[in-house]
Amino acid sequence: MRLFGRVGLLAVVASLALVVTAGAASAYQFKDGDGTAMKAGRLGENMNFVNSGSIDLTATILGNPTTNHCNKASIGAQLTNNLTSAPLLGYVRHQLYSQCDAAKIYVADKAPQLVITQGQASATQKVGTLKNVDVLAFKLGNQAGFNCEFRGNINVTVKNTSPMSIEIGRVLHGVRSGNVLTLYDSTQPGSETQAGAPCPDSGVVDGTFVLDGHSANSLTTPFGATIG
């Protein structure tokens, strides 16, 4: 019994050592095309991403599922922390959605924050959280008065594709999640939801952005960006 207890203790210690080693090995940073860690902070790296396919908002309007497709979109992100000792941080400094077929999309004047925790096992992609998303779908479903403001936090998946891509939501076992925004109803402070409008309780956002080589002028040659 004593021998078994000692062996068991050694096994636990060895397992913990492996966990610590794996955790240390899985720290990562955003890197530019030649593998150099990107500058972060007050004057951190700025990158622009543009849509690959439409960026969509799906909600139920008067009992009917309705999807608003925006065929032109861009987001500009600034890197504010790129140290391996803490979560990677960035801010979405601008958003633009146009050529939308079932609503005009307006965004709040505050910058959503991107948080990517250290220690994720995948070498090809990392899942982050985009906090404080706030959008107004104006005349949603092309219905007059359906001005619906949605807020919340959503997951995004940063992938080491060529070029780098940011996919809205996360996929686990073939199921996408973490991509739902909640209605900020007209009774809330500062809400721009139309009072009395039967806005849906939530909206599902989908789509993918890719790194825009025409605007990422500060990245080195060869052009590119990875997380790893």
C-alpha positions as CSV (number, residue, x, y, z in Angstrom):
1,M,0.0,0.0,0.0
2,R,2.9,2.3,0.8
3,L,4.6,1.5,-2.5
4,F,1.3,2.1,-4.4
5,G,0.8,5.4,-2.7
6,R,4.4,6.5,-3.5
7,V,4.1,5.5,-7.1
8,G,0.7,7.2,-7.3
9,L,2.2,10.4,-5.9
10,L,5.0,10.3,-8.4
11,A,2.5,9.8,-11.2
12,V,0.6,12.9,-10.1
13,V,3.8,15.0,-9.9
14,A,4.8,13.8,-13.3
15,S,1.4,14.6,-14.7
16,L,1.5,18.1,-13.2
17,A,4.9,18.7,-14.7
18,L,3.6,17.7,-18.1
19,V,0.7,20.1,-17.8
20,V,3.0,23.0,-16.8
21,T,5.4,22.2,-19.6
22,A,2.5,22.1,-22.1
23,G,1.0,25.3,-20.8
24,A,4.4,27.1,-21.1
25,A,4.9,25.8,-24.6
26,S,1.5,27.0,-25.8
27,A,2.1,30.7,-25.1
28,Y,1.9,32.7,-28.3
29,Q,2.0,36.2,-29.9
30,F,0.9,37.9,-33.1
31,K,3.8,37.9,-35.5
32,D,4.4,39.6,-38.8
33,G,5.5,38.1,-42.1
34,D,9.1,37.4,-41.1
35,G,8.1,35.9,-37.7
36,T,8.8,39.0,-35.6
37,A,6.5,39.7,-32.7
38,M,4.3,42.7,-33.6
39,K,4.5,46.0,-31.6
40,A,1.7,46.5,-29.1
41,G,0.6,49.3,-26.8
42,R,-0.4,52.9,-27.2
43,L,1.2,53.0,-30.6
44,G,0.6,49.3,-31.4
45,E,0.3,47.6,-34.8
46,N,-2.8,48.4,-36.8
47,M,-4.3,45.9,-39.2
48,N,-7.3,46.1,-41.4
49,F,-9.6,43.2,-42.3
50,V,-12.2,43.0,-45.0
51,N,-15.0,40.6,-45.5
52,S,-14.7,37.3,-47.3
53,G,-18.3,36.6,-48.4
54,S,-21.1,38.5,-46.7
55,I,-21.3,39.5,-43.0
56,D,-24.7,38.4,-41.8
57,L,-27.2,39.2,-39.1
58,T,-30.1,36.7,-38.7
59,A,-33.2,37.4,-36.6
60,T,-36.8,36.5,-36.5
61,I,-39.1,39.3,-37.8
62,L,-42.8,38.9,-37.3
63,G,-42.4,35.1,-37.1
64,N,-40.1,34.8,-40.1
65,P,-36.3,34.2,-39.9
66,T,-34.7,37.0,-41.8
67,T,-31.0,37.4,-42.7
68,N,-29.4,40.7,-43.5
69,H,-26.4,40.2,-45.8
70,C,-23.7,43.0,-45.9
71,N,-21.6,42.5,-48.9
72,K,-19.0,45.1,-48.1
73,A,-17.4,45.3,-44.6
74,S,-14.2,46.2,-42.9
75,I,-12.8,46.3,-39.4
76,G,-9.6,48.0,-38.2
77,A,-7.8,46.5,-35.2
78,Q,-5.0,47.8,-33.0
79,L,-2.8,45.5,-30.9
80,T,-2.5,46.7,-27.3
81,N,-0.9,43.7,-25.6
82,N,1.3,41.1,-27.3
83,L,3.2,39.6,-24.4
84,T,3.1,35.8,-23.8
85,S,2.7,36.3,-20.1
86,A,-0.9,37.6,-20.4
87,P,-3.9,37.4,-22.6
88,L,-3.4,39.1,-26.0
89,L,-5.4,42.3,-26.3
90,G,-6.6,44.5,-29.1
91,Y,-9.3,47.0,-29.9
92,V,-11.5,47.3,-33.0
93,R,-10.9,51.0,-33.8
94,H,-13.4,51.1,-36.7
95,Q,-16.1,49.1,-38.3
96,L,-18.0,49.6,-41.6
97,Y,-20.8,47.6,-43.1
98,S,-22.4,48.5,-46.4
99,Q,-24.3,47.1,-49.4
100,C,-26.7,45.4,-46.9
101,D,-29.9,44.0,-48.3
102,A,-32.3,43.9,-45.3
103,A,-31.1,46.6,-42.8
104,K,-28.6,49.5,-42.4
105,I,-26.0,48.6,-39.8
106,Y,-24.7,51.3,-37.6
107,V,-22.0,50.8,-34.9
108,A,-21.5,52.4,-31.5
109,D,-18.7,55.0,-30.9
110,K,-16.9,52.8,-28.4
111,A,-14.2,50.3,-29.4
112,P,-15.0,46.6,-28.8
113,Q,-12.0,44.8,-27.1
114,L,-10.6,41.5,-28.4
115,V,-9.2,39.2,-25.7
116,I,-7.3,36.0,-26.6
117,T,-6.3,33.8,-23.6
118,Q,-2.9,32.0,-23.5
119,G,-2.6,28.3,-23.4
120,Q,-4.8,27.1,-26.3
121,A,-3.6,23.9,-27.8
122,S,-4.3,24.4,-31.5
123,A,-1.3,25.5,-33.5
124,T,-3.4,26.8,-36.4
125,Q,-6.2,28.8,-34.7
126,K,-7.0,30.6,-31.5
127,V,-10.4,31.5,-30.1
128,G,-11.0,34.9,-28.6
129,T,-13.8,37.0,-27.2
130,L,-14.9,40.3,-28.8
131,K,-16.3,42.3,-25.9
132,N,-18.9,45.1,-25.9
133,V,-20.2,44.7,-29.4
134,D,-23.0,47.2,-30.0
135,V,-24.8,47.6,-33.4
136,L,-28.1,49.1,-34.6
137,A,-30.0,47.3,-37.3
138,F,-32.0,50.1,-38.9
139,K,-35.3,49.0,-40.6
140,L,-34.4,45.4,-40.0
141,G,-36.1,43.1,-42.5
142,N,-36.8,46.3,-44.5
143,Q,-39.6,47.0,-42.0
144,A,-40.2,50.6,-41.1
145,G,-39.8,51.2,-37.4
146,F,-37.9,48.0,-36.8
147,N,-34.8,49.8,-35.5
148,C,-33.3,47.3,-33.2
149,E,-30.1,47.7,-31.1
150,F,-28.1,44.6,-30.2
151,R,-25.3,44.2,-27.7
152,G,-23.1,41.6,-26.2
153,N,-19.9,39.6,-26.4
154,I,-19.2,37.2,-29.2
155,N,-16.5,34.6,-29.9
156,V,-14.2,34.9,-32.9
157,T,-11.7,32.4,-34.3
158,V,-8.4,33.7,-35.5
159,K,-6.9,31.4,-38.1
160,N,-3.4,31.1,-39.6
161,T,-4.8,31.0,-43.1
162,S,-3.1,32.9,-45.9
163,P,-4.0,35.7,-45.4
164,M,-4.9,35.5,-41.7
165,S,-8.7,35.3,-41.2
166,I,-11.1,36.1,-38.3
167,E,-14.2,34.0,-38.3
168,I,-17.2,35.0,-36.2
169,G,-18.1,32.4,-33.6
170,R,-16.4,29.2,-32.7
171,V,-17.0,25.7,-34.0
172,L,-16.9,22.7,-31.7
173,H,-17.9,19.2,-33.0
174,G,-19.4,20.9,-36.1
175,V,-21.6,23.2,-34.1
176,R,-21.1,27.0,-34.2
177,S,-21.7,29.0,-31.0
178,G,-20.8,32.2,-29.3
179,N,-22.2,34.4,-32.1
180,V,-25.4,35.7,-30.6
181,L,-26.2,39.3,-29.7
182,T,-29.0,40.3,-27.3
183,L,-31.6,43.0,-28.0
184,Y,-30.9,46.2,-26.0
185,D,-34.6,47.2,-25.6
186,S,-36.0,50.7,-25.6
187,T,-36.4,50.8,-21.8
188,Q,-32.6,50.7,-21.3
189,P,-30.5,53.9,-20.9
190,G,-29.4,55.4,-24.2
191,S,-31.1,52.6,-26.3
192,E,-31.8,53.4,-29.9
193,T,-34.3,50.5,-30.2
194,Q,-37.6,51.9,-31.5
195,A,-40.1,52.1,-28.7
196,G,-43.0,49.8,-29.3
197,A,-41.3,48.0,-32.2
198,P,-41.6,44.2,-32.0
199,C,-37.9,43.7,-32.3
200,P,-36.5,40.1,-31.9
201,D,-34.9,39.2,-28.6
202,S,-31.6,38.3,-30.2
203,G,-29.7,38.2,-33.5
204,V,-27.1,35.7,-34.8
205,V,-24.0,37.1,-36.5
206,D,-22.0,35.1,-39.1
207,G,-19.2,35.7,-41.5
208,T,-15.4,35.9,-42.0
209,F,-12.9,38.7,-42.3
210,V,-9.4,38.4,-44.0
211,L,-6.3,40.5,-43.5
212,D,-6.3,43.3,-46.1
213,G,-2.8,43.5,-47.7
214,H,-3.5,46.9,-49.3
215,S,-3.9,48.7,-45.9
216,A,-1.5,46.7,-43.6
217,N,1.4,48.9,-44.7
218,S,3.4,48.6,-41.4
219,L,3.8,44.8,-41.7
220,T,7.1,43.7,-43.0
221,T,8.0,41.9,-46.3
222,P,7.0,39.1,-46.8
223,F,3.5,40.4,-46.1
224,G,1.5,38.4,-43.6
225,A,0.4,37.8,-40.1
226,T,0.2,34.8,-37.8
227,I,-0.6,33.9,-34.2
228,G,1.7,31.4,-32.7
